[in-house]
Amino acid sequence: MDESARLRKLLKRPLLTEKSVKMQELQNTYVFEVARIANKIELKRAIQEIFDVKVKNIRIVTMHGKTKRLGRFVGKRPSWKKAFITLMPGETLELFENV
């Protein structure tokens, strides 16, 4: 697997919620679900290479999986990682602007 494909696998999907859209508008911060093995250095390189923008700051949060039950059976959803990516002033990500 080449380097470009490996970097693309780190970013799973953008998270579009009311809060994340407000963060895009006010703080120039975008929220992504990322691979559990991702770290800040790899994510910064991936964002800058894929979207051709300058990254100012990255914060990563591990979202722990919830315990769920169905009748008497108890299970657990998997844990996942969320990344808050703040871009330099004047930079934007072209995610859904054309839709």
Backbone bond lengths (Angstrom), bond angles and torsions (degrees), N, CA, C in turn:
res aa  C-N    CA-C-N  psi(-1)  N-CA   C-N-CA  omega(-1)  CA-C   N-CA-C  phi
1 M - - - 1.446 - - 1.534 108.03 -
2 D 1.323 116.81 128.87 1.458 119.71 -179.04 1.532 110.59 -77.39
3 E 1.313 116.12 169.34 1.470 122.73 -174.15 1.529 111.90 -63.17
4 S 1.313 117.35 -40.31 1.464 120.93 -178.14 1.528 111.45 -63.80
5 A 1.316 117.09 -42.49 1.465 120.95 178.98 1.520 110.89 -66.92
6 R 1.318 117.13 -36.84 1.471 120.59 179.03 1.525 110.67 -65.99
7 L 1.336 116.93 -40.06 1.461 120.23 178.95 1.527 111.19 -66.93
8 R 1.339 117.14 -36.03 1.465 120.53 179.08 1.527 111.60 -67.48
9 K 1.334 117.59 -29.94 1.463 120.51 179.40 1.522 112.61 -71.41
10 L 1.338 117.53 -19.16 1.460 120.32 178.82 1.525 111.40 -68.26
11 L 1.325 117.45 -35.86 1.465 122.15 179.08 1.522 109.01 -92.11
12 K 1.323 116.95 114.81 1.455 119.45 -179.04 1.527 111.66 -85.72
13 R 1.353 116.33 -54.12 1.461 119.43 -178.98 1.524 109.28 -164.87
14 P 1.327 116.46 153.30 1.469 118.63 173.26 1.525 109.24 -76.70
15 L 1.320 116.53 145.07 1.460 121.17 177.30 1.521 108.24 -101.07
16 L 1.316 116.40 114.12 1.453 121.50 -178.53 1.526 109.30 -109.17
17 T 1.317 115.24 100.62 1.455 122.55 175.23 1.526 106.81 -124.61
18 E 1.313 116.87 173.81 1.463 119.89 177.47 1.523 110.33 -59.90
19 K 1.311 115.58 -42.31 1.463 120.05 -178.50 1.527 111.61 -66.92
20 S 1.335 117.42 -41.70 1.462 119.22 -178.33 1.531 111.85 -69.94
21 V 1.331 117.54 -34.10 1.459 120.16 176.89 1.522 110.43 -67.26
22 K 1.319 116.91 -38.91 1.471 120.70 177.26 1.531 110.29 -65.20
23 M 1.331 117.38 -37.57 1.463 121.29 177.40 1.526 110.75 -65.57
24 Q 1.337 117.40 -36.47 1.463 120.81 176.69 1.519 110.51 -61.35
25 E 1.321 116.70 -44.26 1.457 121.23 -176.27 1.526 112.68 -72.07
26 L 1.329 117.00 -43.72 1.461 120.52 -172.63 1.529 113.89 -89.60
27 Q 1.330 117.95 -38.06 1.468 121.01 -171.46 1.525 113.45 -116.56
28 N 1.337 117.84 -0.76 1.465 121.94 -176.99 1.532 110.93 57.79
29 T 1.346 115.50 40.45 1.464 122.82 -178.96 1.524 109.35 -115.67
30 Y 1.319 116.45 130.75 1.458 123.00 179.78 1.522 108.84 -112.35
31 V 1.346 116.59 146.89 1.460 121.86 -175.57 1.528 108.58 -116.51
32 F 1.335 115.86 131.20 1.461 122.25 -179.93 1.514 110.28 -130.54
33 E 1.335 116.14 146.75 1.461 120.47 164.25 1.520 105.09 -84.18
34 V 1.331 116.67 130.52 1.461 121.01 -175.76 1.520 109.89 -124.86
35 A 1.331 116.09 167.08 1.464 121.75 179.19 1.527 109.74 -65.02
36 R 1.319 116.55 150.02 1.467 120.50 -178.06 1.517 112.07 -67.35
37 I 1.335 118.47 -21.01 1.463 120.89 -179.10 1.526 112.48 -89.79
38 A 1.336 117.09 -3.41 1.469 121.25 -175.32 1.526 111.11 -70.91
39 N 1.347 115.07 144.18 1.461 120.00 172.10 1.526 108.37 -124.73
40 K 1.341 116.64 174.93 1.461 120.88 -173.77 1.522 112.74 -62.90
41 I 1.307 117.33 -40.22 1.463 120.95 -177.06 1.524 110.41 -64.74
42 E 1.341 116.89 -46.05 1.458 120.80 179.28 1.529 111.50 -65.81
43 L 1.327 116.96 -40.03 1.455 120.21 -179.97 1.522 111.49 -65.31
44 K 1.313 117.19 -41.14 1.460 120.59 179.11 1.530 110.12 -61.22
45 R 1.325 116.41 -45.22 1.460 120.89 179.05 1.529 110.95 -63.50
46 A 1.333 116.56 -40.65 1.466 120.73 -179.09 1.525 111.25 -65.06
47 I 1.322 117.84 -47.24 1.459 121.65 -179.05 1.524 110.55 -62.95
48 Q 1.334 116.72 -44.41 1.455 119.79 -178.08 1.527 111.82 -66.84
49 E 1.328 117.55 -34.66 1.466 120.29 -179.42 1.530 111.94 -78.09
50 I 1.329 117.50 -42.92 1.462 121.19 -175.66 1.530 111.82 -72.61
51 F 1.339 116.85 -46.25 1.461 120.68 -173.69 1.529 113.56 -101.17
52 D 1.324 118.44 -6.66 1.461 123.43 179.17 1.538 111.52 56.15
53 V 1.337 116.13 53.98 1.462 123.27 177.89 1.525 108.84 -131.42
54 K 1.319 117.00 168.36 1.465 123.08 176.31 1.524 108.96 -101.21
55 V 1.333 116.78 128.26 1.460 122.73 -179.04 1.524 109.17 -95.86
56 K 1.340 115.22 132.12 1.464 120.51 178.48 1.530 111.13 -92.12
57 N 1.337 116.72 -44.36 1.458 120.53 -173.60 1.529 109.71 -154.34
58 I 1.337 115.70 149.05 1.471 121.34 175.78 1.525 108.08 -133.58
59 R 1.334 114.95 133.03 1.466 121.34 172.63 1.515 107.80 -123.23
60 I 1.325 117.26 135.36 1.465 122.18 -178.26 1.525 108.83 -119.26
61 V 1.333 115.47 135.74 1.457 121.92 179.16 1.516 107.82 -126.61
62 T 1.334 117.71 133.26 1.458 121.95 173.36 1.525 107.77 -91.79
63 M 1.326 115.46 118.38 1.454 121.40 179.08 1.534 107.36 -92.73
64 H 1.321 116.72 114.14 1.454 120.55 -176.91 1.523 110.56 -76.61
65 G 1.338 116.11 139.88 1.456 121.62 -177.72 1.514 111.93 -67.63
66 K 1.312 115.13 142.22 1.460 120.67 -178.93 1.521 110.46 -81.85
67 T 1.316 116.39 149.62 1.454 122.12 171.96 1.522 107.52 -84.91
68 K 1.300 116.27 128.29 1.465 121.68 -179.55 1.518 109.10 -124.52
69 R 1.327 115.57 153.00 1.453 118.99 176.63 1.514 110.20 -134.74
70 L 1.315 114.45 146.76 1.455 122.75 176.32 1.523 105.87 -128.52
71 G 1.317 115.66 99.16 1.458 119.69 -174.21 1.519 109.98 68.54
72 R 1.316 116.28 -122.49 1.465 119.57 -179.77 1.521 112.81 -93.61
73 F 1.328 117.30 -2.59 1.460 121.40 -177.92 1.523 110.15 -92.76
74 V 1.322 115.61 132.33 1.459 121.30 -178.96 1.525 108.05 -113.65
75 G 1.319 115.88 134.44 1.457 121.37 178.05 1.515 110.15 -137.04
76 K 1.323 115.72 177.92 1.459 120.05 -178.98 1.513 108.80 -137.89
77 R 1.329 115.86 134.00 1.464 120.48 174.08 1.520 108.17 -76.83
78 P 1.324 117.37 152.91 1.463 119.00 -178.87 1.529 112.45 -72.46
79 S 1.321 115.88 150.29 1.460 121.04 174.10 1.523 108.79 -75.59
80 W 1.349 116.81 155.10 1.456 121.02 -179.54 1.518 109.31 -148.62
81 K 1.335 115.93 167.38 1.457 121.21 -177.97 1.515 110.96 -112.65
82 K 1.339 114.47 144.11 1.453 122.16 177.74 1.523 107.33 -124.78
83 A 1.332 117.08 136.03 1.463 121.35 -179.12 1.524 109.48 -120.42
84 F 1.343 115.94 132.65 1.453 123.50 173.68 1.521 107.02 -101.84
85 I 1.329 116.95 114.86 1.456 121.68 -174.88 1.519 108.60 -111.78
86 T 1.336 116.32 114.05 1.452 122.25 178.56 1.517 108.42 -97.67
87 L 1.323 116.00 129.16 1.453 121.41 -178.98 1.526 110.65 -97.88
88 M 1.322 115.41 160.37 1.461 121.12 176.07 1.532 109.02 -63.33
89 P 1.340 117.83 153.57 1.472 120.11 178.14 1.528 111.12 -57.66
90 G 1.322 115.85 136.42 1.458 121.49 -179.71 1.518 114.08 92.58
91 E 1.338 118.52 -13.57 1.471 122.60 179.42 1.531 109.53 -92.61
92 T 1.335 116.87 145.60 1.468 121.95 174.68 1.522 109.05 -141.03
93 L 1.328 115.90 156.87 1.459 121.72 173.62 1.516 107.71 -101.30
94 E 1.300 116.98 132.36 1.462 121.96 179.22 1.526 108.64 -89.28
95 L 1.329 117.21 74.62 1.466 120.72 -178.82 1.517 111.20 -85.25
96 F 1.339 117.41 -63.97 1.457 121.30 -174.86 1.518 111.66 -130.43
97 E 1.313 118.94 25.65 1.450 121.75 -177.37 1.532 112.21 -67.32
98 N 1.334 118.15 -27.74 1.454 121.36 -176.24 1.526 113.53 -93.31
99 V 1.317 117.91 1.09 1.464 121.11 -177.07 1.510 110.02 -88.06
